[in-house]
Amino acid sequence: MFIEDDKLSEADNEILSNSRLSEFFLKLCKDLDCLKPKKPTEVYKGLSDKDVTAIDSAVLNLADSLVNGLVNLGTSKDSLMNPIEEQRLDKEAPPWVTKVKDRGVMSTVASLGLIHLWNFEECSEALSEYIELEDGYAKAGALIAWGLCNSGVWDENDPALALLAEGLTSEVETVKVGACVGLGLAYAGSGREDLAESLNDIIIDENLAVEVSGNAALALSMIHVSEVDEEVIQTIISPLMEFNDETLNSPDSSLFTIALGLNYLGQQAEVDTILEMLGCIEHKIGKEASLMVDIAAYAGTGNMLKIQEMFNRAQPHHEEKDDIRVQAVSLIGMALISIGEKTGIKMLFRNVHHILQYCEKDLKSVAPIMLTLLGIMEPSIQVTDLLYKLCFEEDKEMAYRAIFGLGLIGSGSNNSRIATLLRNLFDYYTGDNDFLYFIKLALGLLYAGKGLVGLNPYYSEGFLFSKTGLASLFILSMTMLEMERNFLKQNHYLIYYLGVSFYPKMLFVLDEDLKELAVSVRVGQSVDVVGQVGKPRKITGFQTHTSPVIVNYGESAELAGEEYIPLGDIILENFVIVKKNPDYKEE
């Protein structure tokens, strides 16, 4: 930080704790005239009314709920859940939440957390009617929303803890799941040791559904992500060693292995001991857990030896069906390890072509997940085109992954080309509600935050990364192995882990008192000037704007005039503090 500790004021601490992030994001929306709530039907523009509105399906209504939350992300206003009077087409119509059912209610209410992301004060008012409920899907969704709106924001009053801790004591397992997910989102990366005790009891309780225990393990790992905390690791390993085979055969048991991996995210030097312990587990889940730990430890490193090892693991060594999942996870591991540097990304793209050409059906269907991770880090037309081709595959799981992947690689970009491709798919799959659900969801991701946010966890031209952002992509990529179950039928609340990865693509210029300044800023395509003589321009094809401005992927910004100079030699992004140039003379 460029301000001495003794000069830190209350305003400084607010910036450092992200408590003013919502305020600045709303300023950005106002400056760009984006505050007006956007309806899901506006996102589906170009589609016929018959395709979009006439089919009253709980599945499609759930998709509309998720799209509504994604598109109006962070703006604290929407047109479905809490529409203002002027927006109500039918003032006597029942609340939107009654148009979905069962677990759809849970995810629909949870969408309020996206709408009020980083703004827990307004979210509290929006959730009041659901929080007061005794139990049920709506209460569980409210707990997820409460955790989501507190995500990435620190407040000395700790508003999230009391309500979420109370939810953990509920007798209803669905509410327990909501509380666990909410805690994982609210305190991701915080390392809070006082939260472990209540979650530990749920993780090791074999009488609870595996979904509950698995989500508790995932929450605990999100809180202690990348810390290699021995007590946390022992707690998560206990179910893998002690639960019976019938319990570990549940599809939700993979949440334990994902959780275990998150503890070792980026910690290559710490994995040897845990791999020996996991080798003692007789159940097949032991192999998967070892693989998850290995992948997480090297995620983003570009380590070629480890990529080759993953490639060898992905090859079939015998005909046991159990090996298919291990092979699939290995392929995703190749992608997660490669995404840290550009050469690895180019090599990965070639490997994906080889997989599609030579591998068997079960492994070919993993290609869209690999392309999705590649596209989030390095968007390109080639990746987009290949994913679009895979959207027409006969294998439903593969097509689902490709459609969902198109939305993820363009997340928050408002990319017109991807939007056109998705609308073409809408015509192709008309009448199949499951496919239409994923197409709508992909469009929602494409227009996330009305184009003002991004998913890429890397910052400062790849020099820094968000460990919670990378963790959310790790969870997403592994759960995409069961698209229909995890994102359509049952566990669609898992998509809210993306909430910790979303971040505004904005640049605000502040003075030394942290007051906003309107300064001319050039924004253009980044140019690699390493090794060039003199002081060449770091951007090309630039346009000059007045801050605040949006800096998209592949772009950089620099101050246009000489009146202000930044404090320190830094890349201009997010919040930049400047001071008056003592040598500046006004013409």
N, C-alpha and C positions, 0 to 999 in steps of 0.2 A: 504494500500500500504506500502511496506517495505522501501521506499525511502523518506527521508525528503523532504518537499515541496520546501525548498530553493535549493535543488539539482536537481529538475526536469528540465531536458534539453528539447530541441526541440524533440530529439529522444524519450524521455520518454512520451511526450505528444502525439506523433504519435502512440505509442503503446496503450496508454490509450484511444485514439479516434478510435482505430481499423483501422486507415488509412494505416497501414502496414500489415494488415491481408492478403490481396491478395498477397503481396510480399512473405510472409512466406508460404502461401499455395502453391504458384508456386514453391518455393524452395522444399517443400515436394514432389510435383509431379515430379520435376526433379530428386530428390534423389531416388525416387521409380520408375523412368522411366515410368511415367504416363502422360507425357506432350503431346504425340502424340494424335491427335483427334481420337475419336472412332465413327464409323458409326453406325447408328441404326441397320443395317443388322448384325453387329458383335454381337450386344446384342441378336438378334434373332437366334444365331447360333444353328445348329441342326435342323432347320426347312428347308423344301424344298424351292428351288428358286420359285417354282410355288406359294407356300403359301405366301411368303414374298414380292416378287418383281413384279409379273405379274399383280396383281390386281391394276389398277390405279384408286383409289377412293379418293375423297377429304377427306372423314372421316379418312381413313387409312393414308393418307399423313399428316393430322393434327396430328395423333398419332405419326408419325415419327418425326414431328417437336418438339413435347413435349419431346419425348424420347431423341432426339438430344440435347435439352437444359439441360435435367436432367443429362444425362451421362457425358456431357462435362462441367458440372457445375463448375464455378470458374476458368476454365483453360484458358479462353480468346481465345480458338481455337476450330473450329468445321469443319465438313465436308459437311454441307448442306447450311447454311445461308451465310457463308463467307469462302468457301474453298480456300486453296492456289492453285496456278496454277498446281502443281504436282498432286493434288488430283482431278482435274476436268476430269471426264471421257469423257465428251462431251463438248468441249470448246464453242460450239455454242448453247448449251442448254439454255432455258430460266431460269431466276432465280427461285429458289425453291418456293418462296412465291407465284408464279403464279399457283402452283399446288393445292392450297387450295382456298376456296371461302368464301365470306361474313365474318362472325365472326371468321372463321378459320384463315383468314389473320391477324386479331387482335392478336390471341393467338400465331400464328407463329412468328410474329415480336417481340412479348413480350418475346419469348424464348431467345432472345439475352441478356435480363437482367440476366437470369440464367447463360448463358455462361460466362458473364462478371461480375458475382456476386462479390461484394466488390471492383470492379475495374472500377470506373466511368470514368477514363481518357481514357482507351481503348474503353469502351462502347460508349463514345461520338462519336468517329470516326466511329464505326460500325453502329451507328444509324443516322448518318448525312443525308443520302439520304431519310430516312423516316421522320425525324423531319422537313425537309424543305417542306414537302407536306402541302397543305392547310388544308384539312380535310379528313375524311374517316377512314376505319378500320385500315389501316397501320399506320396512325398518332396516333390513339388511342393505338395500340399495342406498338408503340415507347415510348409513355408516361408511360405505365406500365413498360416497360423495363428500362426506365430512373429512375423511382422510385425504382425498384428492385435492380439495380446495386449500388444505394446509400444507400440501407438498411443496418442498423447496422454500418454505417461508418459516422463519424462526420468530417466535414471540415469547417474551418473558412470562406471560400469563399462561402459556401452554394450553391453549383452548381445546386442542384435539384430544388430550389424554383422558379426561374424566369420562367423556361420553363413550369413547371406544373401549376403555377398560371395562365399563359397565356392560357393553355388548358381549365381551368375552365370557361373562358369567351367565349368559342366557341359556335356557334349557333347549332352545330351538337351534338346531345345527346350522340352518341357513343364516341366522343372525350371527352365529359365531364366525362363519365364513366371512360375512360382511365386515365384522369387527377386525378380523385378522388382516384382510386385504387393506382395510382403512389404515390400520397401524403401520403396515409395511409401506404404504404410500406416504403417509404423513411424516414418518421419521426416517425415510430412506437416507442412508449414509450418515445418520446422526451418531451412531455408536452408543445409543442410550442403554446403559446396563440395567436400569431400573425396569425396563419393559420385558426383560427376559423371563422373569419368574412366572408371570401369568401365561406367557406363551409356551414355556417348557412343559407345563402340566397338560396342555392340549396336545402337544407334539407326541408325547410318550403314552397317551391314553389310547389303547387298542380298542376300547369299546366305542370310540367315536368313529364316524365315517372317515375313510382315508382322505376324502376331499377336505375335511376340516383340519385334520392333522397336517396334511400336505401344505395347505395354505398358511397354517401357523408357522411351519418350517420356512416357507418362502418369505413370510413377513419378517421373521427373525433374521434371515440372511440378508434381506434388503436393508434392514437397520444396521447390520454389521458388515455390509458388503466390503470385500477386499481386506478385511482386518485380520483374518486367520485367528479368530478368537477360539481358544481351545475348549472353553465351556460350551460355546454355541455349537462347535463341530461335534463334540461328544453327544450333545442332545439330539442332533439330527441323525447321527450314525446309529443311535440306540434303536429306533424303529426298524432300520435296515437289518439289524442283527437279531432283533428279538421278536418282531411281528411274524405271524405264521405265513406260510406260502400263499394261502388263499387271499390274505390281505394284501400281500406284496404283488400279487398278480393283477390287482386293480389298475386300470389305466391311470388313475390319479396318483399312484405311487411314484410316478416319474417326477412329481413335484418335489419329492425328497432329494432326488439326485440333482435336479436343477438347483435347489437350495444349497446343497453341499458345494456345488461348483462355484456359486457366487461368493462364498467365503474366501476363495482362492483367486479371485479375479485379478489378473496381472501379477500374481505372486509366484513366479516360477521357482524360486529357491526353496519354497516351503512345502512342495508337494510329495516328496519322497516318502515321508513317514506315513501320510494318510493313504497313499497308494498301497503300501504294505498291509495296512489294516483292512482296506477294502478287498484285498486279495483273499482274505479269510472268509468272506461271505460266500456261502454255498449257492444261494439263490442267484438266478441270472441277473438280478438287479445290481449285483456287485460289479459286474463288467460295465454296465451303463454308468454307475456312479463314478468308477475310476476314470472313464472316458470324459465325463462332464468336468471333473476336477482338472484333468490334463488340458482340456480345451480352454476352460476359463482362465487357467494360469497363464496361458500363452496367447490369449485373445488380443488381437490388435498388434502383435509384435512383429508379424511377418517372418517368423522363424522358419527357414526353409526345411531344416531337418525335421521339425515337428509336423510341417505340412506333408512331407513325404511319409512320415509315420502314419498320419491320418489316412493318407491315400492307400497305404498298404492294409490298414485295418478295414477299409471300406471294401476290399476285395473279398469275394466269398471263399472261405477256406474249407467249408463243408456244408452239407445240405440242411442243417438244423434251422428251423423257421425262426428260432429265437435270435439268430444272428442278424436278421434283416434290420431290426431296430438299431443294433450296434453299428451296422454298416451305414445306415441313414444318418445317425448322430455323427459318425466320423466325417461324412461329407459336409455336414453343416459346420463341423469343427474346422475343416479346411477353409471355409469361407470366413469364419470368425477370426481365425489366425491371420488370414491374408489381408483383411480390410485396413490394417494400420498403415500400409504404404503403397504407393502407386504401382510399383513394379509387380507386387504381389497381386494386386487387383487385376492387372492385365493378364497375368498368368492364370488366374482363377477363371477368367472369362473363357480362355482356351480350354481349360479343364472341363468346364460345363459343357462345351460343345462335344468333347470326347465322351462324357457321361451320357449325353443324349444319343450319341451315335452307337455306342458299344455296350452300354450296361443293360441289365434286365429291367423290366417294368417297374418294380418296387423302388429301385434306385434312381431311375429316370425321374420319378415323381418328386425327388428331392431337389432337382435342378431349379425349380422356381424359388425355393427358399434361399438357395445360394445366390441366385440372381437378384433377389430382393435385398439381401445384405450388401451385395456389391453396388446396387443402384442407389441405396440410401447414402452410401459413402461417396460414390463417384457416378452421378447421373449421366447417362448417355443415351443417344438414339438407338444404339445397337442393343443395349440391355432392354429398352422399352419394346423394340420390335420383336425380340426373341420371346419375351414374356407374353406379348400379345398373341403370338403364334401358339404358345402353349395353352392359351385360354380356350382353345377349341379341341383339346384332347378328350378322348373318350373316357379316360380315367377321371372320375369326378373330383377326387381329392387333388389331383394334379391341376385340374382346371381351376378349382377353388383357390389353390395357392397362387396360381398365376394372376388371377383377377385381383385378389387381395394384395399381391405384390405390386401390381401396377399402381394401386392407390398409395402404397407405402413409399415407393421410390419417388413419387411426385408429391409427397405429403407437404401441404402448406405452400405449394408452388403455383397453384392455379394454372398449371400447364395446359394450354388449349389442345395440344396434340394428344396428350393422354386422355383428356376429357372426351375428345372426339372418338378415340378408340373404345372407351368404356361405353359411350352411348351407342356405338355400333353393336357392342355385345348385348346391350339391352334389347335391341331389335332381334338379335339372333336367338336369345334365350327367353323371349316373351312366352309367358305361360308356365315357366318353371320358377316357382317362388324362391326356391333355395338359391338358384343362380342369381336371380334378381336381387336377393338380399345382399349377396357379396358385391354385386356391381354397385348397388346403392352405397354400401359401406366404403367401397373404394373411392367413389366420388366424394363422399364425406371427408375422407382422409386427404384427398387431393385439394379440397378447398378449406382445409383445417385452419382455423383462426383467420379466415378470409384472406389467406395468403400471407399472413404476417408472422407465422411461426415456422420452425423447422424441426426435424428429428435428429439430424446429424449430431452425435455426441462429441465430435472433435471441434476445437476452437483454435483461434490464432494460427490459422493455416496448418492445422495438424499438430501444433506444438503441445497443446493441452487437450485433455479429454475429461468428460464428466463420467465418473465411475458409476453413478446411478443411471445415467443415460445409457451407457454401454450395457449395464445390467438389465435394463428394461428390454433392450434389443436381444440380449441373450435369452431372456425368458420367452419373448415373442417367437424367436426363431425355433426354439425347441418345442413350444406348444403348437406350432404350425404343422407338426408331424401328424396331428389329428385335427384337421380343420373342421370337419363336420361336428365332432363332439365338443371341441373347445370353443368354437366361435359361432356355431349355429344352434346346436341343440341344448347344451347345458352350461358350459363355463364361459359364456360370452363376456362376463365381467373381467376376464383376463386381459381384454384389450385396454382396460384402464391403466395397466402398468405403463402404457405409452405416455401417460400423463407426466411422469417424472422425466421423460426425454424431450417433451415439447419445450421450446424456448423461443422467445421473440427474436426475429432477425433485424433488430433495430440498432440504431446508433444515435445516442443522445450526447450532446456536448454540454458539460457542466463547468461552472467556474469553481474557484477554490472554496467557496461557501456552499457548494453543491446546489446552486441555483441554475436552472436551465438557461442556456444561451441559444439564440438563433444565429448560427454561423454557416457560412457558405462551405459546402462539402462536395468534393468531386467523388463520384462513384463510378467505377468502371471495371473491366476485366483485369484480373491479376496477371502480372508479368513476372517471370522468374528472372531476377537481375543478379543472382549470385555469380560472382566472378567477372562481372562487367566493369569496365573502366569508368571512373567518374561517378556521377550521381544520376543514373538514368531513371526515367519515370517508372514507378512500380505498377502503374495502371495504364490501360489503353482504352480507347473508345469510350471515354468517360462523359458523364453528364454532370452538370453542376446543380445542386439542390441546396435548400436551406434546411438545416437540421430541425427536427429529427428526420432521419432517412432510413430506408430499408436497404440492407446489404445482403444480397442473395448468395447462394453457393457459387464459388468461383470468382466472386467480385471482391474488391478491396476499396477502401475509402481513404481520402487524404484531405486535409484542410486546404481550402482553395486560396485563402489570403495569407498574409503574414502578420495579421493583427494579433493572433493567438498562437501559442505553441503548446503542444501537449506536455504534460508532466512525465518525462521519461520517454525513452525510445520504444514505443509500443505500436502494435497493430491496432488501428482504429476500429473498434467494434464495441457493442453493448453500451456501457457508460464510459465516457472519456472525459477526464478532468483536464482543463486547460488553464493557462495563465496568460496575462498580457505580455506581449513581446516588448521588452524594454527598448529594443532598437527600432521599433516600428514608428514610422512617421507618416501621418495621414496626408495623402496628396491633396 
